[in-house]
Amino acid sequence: IVFLTFVFIGANAQQSLKLWYKKPAGIWNDALPVGNGRLGAMVFGKTGSEIIQLNEESLWAGNQTNDNNPQALAHIKEIQQLLLNGKNNEAHELATKYLLATPPNFRSYQTLGNLHLDFANTTDVKDYQRSLDLETAIAGVNYNSNGLNYKREIFASAPDNAIVVHITADKPKSLNFKVSLAREQDAAVNAVSDNTLLLSGQIMDLPSDDEGKGGMDMKFNAIVKVISNSGKTEAANNGIMITDASEVTILITAATDYNLNKLNFDRAIDSKKTCEDIIAKASAYKYETLVQRHLNDYKPIFNRVKLDLGGDDLSNLSTDVRMDNVRKGTVDKQLTSLYFQYGRYLLMGSSRFPGVLPANLQGVWNDLYQAPWKSDYHTNINIQMNYWPADVANLSETMIPFANFVDQNRVPGRVAASETYGAKGWTIHHATDIFGKTGIQSGIHWGTSPLASVWLCLNLWDHYRFTADMDYLRDKAYPVMKEAAEFVQSFLIKDKNGYLVTAPSMSPENTFILPNGQQDQITYAPTIDIELIQSLYDACLKAGKLLNDDPEFLRGLSQTLTKLPPIQISKRTGTIQEWIEDYEEAEPGHRHISHLLGLYPAEVINPSKPELFEAAKKTLERRLANGGGHTGWSRAWIINFYARLLDGEKAWQNVQALLQKSTLNNLLDNHPPFQIDGNFGGTAGIAEMLVQSQNDYIELLPAIPAAWSNGEVSGLLARGGFEIKMKWEAGKLINAEILSKKGNDCKIKYGNTTISLKTKANQTYQLNKKLKL
Ligand SMILES: C[C@@H]1O[C@@H](O)[C@@H](O)[C@H](O)[C@@H]1O
């Protein structure tokens, strides 16, 4: 074995990682996102009247309310009994009365507002281009107007916690424009000096609103500071007028009085001061330094992973033209690797320090006051999918806001467990906000997913498996996982066959047809719950053993595992049975494919169980034959399923379908409307085709299609603390190296060859000889 250092020599010259367009964005869905994990901005790239729409991750309407139905405990047993006796509709009716959250809806994540840059007399525009370069995370707008070349650069700086806009023209003293900030509700903007705008606001809790206490909710502020080394800046009508400037830098930041540790707003926090401190620090740097600090922060993280899938360099075509071609059937492999890297870029932009909150349904980007699904945290697939690429795509630090958020939600989750089910531990249902909502929200037919907490724990466990970070496991993940298992242990009831089952529950948002023709969603022991419990308990047993924890408790988990209903194969269709009974499906092409959670992201369905593995294939074929995969996230999930089924051709078909049918021209995922989980699920799916490590071996190139004949990838992570680098030609691996970060032993599989490796920490191992490449 020879020791090596990592060098990535792309088969082709380094491919362009730039999105670009020849026209400004006409609508928000065409604008380009920048984000620093806390602040987000969507750049329209308009010439005369530029719009930069702004977000701050914690700017939410609503407040902290115990939304658990106070009548639940008195009625839960009756509802459970009705379900065990097949009286689903009756149970549903009672559940609507006694289990549905009170209030049943919470409010929305909101836009901060829009920054406007108004350049008078912008006529005769030519040579226009707007772009987003993923290598630098800088958006650009360039054009010529009236013979002058204008250049704008926009980025979200994490180190300086601000959005930075820089404007120049190629003739000194020729910049004349107005800067203004606008928000439609709950705020006022004032020019507090000749170069500074202050937005001050507080969300009104309207009595008519669901959480109507009529109080005053989240306080928030934003500051816009205009810095120009020439010309004049002057306050004018609550805006700033810039005249005769050669170069202008605009710093924008925002803050609220939200405190994650309280899952609530905290009046001890002075959001205006927060903004002032940030702006004071950032304005001490000249623009070039701000850029350098940003690049020094961003590049080392982004550059950890390089992917080259071969294919022609079509970057001379604008991204919207390439997307149109792909929709018409063109194969554009470089666009696929651009899409992969874009997912990484978006996760960095919506889930890392200085942010404290995880990426929501739209990451951090939202231009509305009432967003679709409130741009919230749906916990019955969506937020979990957001974090599927985090570790495999070498962005482990993006998991921190997720882990902290889940940890904090244990507090209200314990209340939900005891007040709704009389159970220990913690739980949460299918959707929450930033104020700790844990009740069954939106409707019994949407929200009756009492094991959403368990699913969240699978992401926490996987983060440990990738990083092999024992401190994180001991202090962060295991306590949360253990308490979720404690909930399950005290929530399970016995059914007529003596099995331990969850009730009430559902296969997320899907409807079955009862033998009497009635339809319903709620039932007991849907297959997803069995797979979730098997996965969590397996994780707790492994973690508990590693941490030498509580053998009594662990024994209880092992016993329960023997009493769960089996995962069944439908006698009607040969597919994995979605429910405890072999019910007909009301919607065979349903977007949720929850009964395959055991295939991905979990691995209780795997090649060592050939019957279930085959049934999983049939399940997907049946879903797709009936129009399945019709939302961006659902299609993204299917890519991961086919990667786990080791079917590279089908996985690739679905990658292309994701781009063709569910991706906007700015490469954001389209549910429709814009929903970011598909971006993250798609990125994770492409990685899953290249390397897998969920079983007790690392598999190289498990599911690549013939179309990816030549390629190269470096920086993908594998469980056990490993980093992989590979090169392949004519579909065959020709070079493979592994960096051991933690010095763990591992098994590596390529094709029919499996090798074992004893490693030392921080050593890289060349595998070509051992794998007989
Ligand atoms: C945010 C929403 O989450 C679940 O309810 C999904 O079923 C929907 O398709 C949507 O993605």
The ligand as a Tripos MOL2 file, in Angstrom:
@<TRIPOS>MOLECULE
LIG
   11    11     1     0     0
SMALL
NO_CHARGES

@<TRIPOS>ATOM
      1 C1        -44.3410   20.6740    2.0520 C.3       1 LIG1
      2 C2        -45.2720   19.5710    1.7490 C.3       1 LIG1
      3 O1        -44.8800   18.4910    2.5100 O.3       1 LIG1
      4 C3        -45.6730   17.3620    2.4110 C.3       1 LIG1
      5 O2        -46.9110   17.6710    2.8680 O.3       1 LIG1
      6 C4        -45.7140   16.8770    0.9860 C.3       1 LIG1
      7 O3        -46.6420   15.8630    0.8680 O.3       1 LIG1
      8 C5        -46.0850   17.9770    0.0380 C.3       1 LIG1
      9 O4        -45.8920   17.4700   -1.2580 O.3       1 LIG1
     10 C6        -45.2090   19.1840    0.2770 C.3       1 LIG1
     11 O5        -43.9210   18.8720   -0.0890 O.3       1 LIG1
@<TRIPOS>BOND
     1     1     2 1
     2     2     3 1
     3     2    10 1
     4     3     4 1
     5     4     5 1
     6     4     6 1
     7     6     7 1
     8     6     8 1
     9     8     9 1
    10     8    10 1
    11    10    11 1
@<TRIPOS>SUBSTRUCTURE
     1 LIG1         1 GROUP 0 **** ****
